[in-house]
Amino acid sequence: MTDHYNSLGLNSAATLADVKKAFRQNASFWHPDKNATEQAPARFRAVQEAYEVLSDADKRKAYDDNRRRNLLDSPVDTAREIWKNYFNPLL
């Protein structure tokens, strides 16, 4: 499961204004026309998808509910995903 908040560099308490601002910044940075790295197209798509979900109140509520449910249903997978997304880049 993709962490849309992580894709935009936000936490789950972010406001709609925070989501819009983070989207504009990340979309500009990762746009394939401006960023020649290999991961730019994939990161740009992830930013777009995150914005589509987090900027719509109904989609965001469903996403947040699903996130909470996944934390409870699969703690080992959740811990593995947290390690991969947050700690590996630091090492």
N, C-alpha and C positions, 0 to 999 in steps of 0.2 A: 504494500500500500504506500503510495506516495504521500509524503508529508507536505501538504500545500503551504502550511505556515513556514516550514523550513525553506521551501522553494523561494519564498518572498523575503526570508530573513526576519520573520515576525514571530511573536508568541500568540497564543490563542486568545489573549485579551485585547488584541489589536482592534481598533475601531475601523469603520468603513473608510474614513479619511486616511488612516495608516495604510490600509490595503491598497488604496488607489495610489498613494505616494510611492509605496514600495514597488508596485507594479510598474509605474512609469520609470522609476530608476533602473529596475532590473531589466525591463524590456529594452530600454535604451542601451544598456550595457551589453546584453546578450544577443541583441539583434544580429543575425548573420551578416548583414551588410556592413555592420560596424565592427564586428568581432570575428577575426579570422580563425580562431581556435577551433579544433575539431569538435569540442563539446558544445559550442555555441548554439547550433540548431536544436539540439536536444534540451539544453537549458532554457532556451527561448520558449519552446513548446511547453515545458514544465511551468514556466512563469505564466504563460497564457492560460493554461489549464487551472492553475491555482487561482488566478484572478477570476476566471469564470465561476468557480465554485464559491470563493470567499466574498465576492461582491454581490452575490444574490442571497438574500436573507434565508429563503427556504432551503436552497442547496447547502448553505453554510451550516444551518441547523442540523440537517441530515448528516453532513460530513462530521460535525462535532459529535453528534450522537454515536455515529459509527466508530469514531476514534476512541471514545470512552468505552464502548462495548469491546473493542479489540484489545484495549489495555487489560480488561478484566478477563476476557476469554482466552487470551494467549500471552501470558506474561513473559515466557521465554522468548517468543518471537519479538515481542515488544522490546525486551532488553537487548536482543541482538540487533534490531533496527536502530535503537538509540545508540548503541556502540558504533555501528557502521556509519551513521550519519553525523554524529557529534564528536566522537573521540578519535576515530581513525584519521580524519583530516588534521588533527592536532599532533599526531605522532609522526 
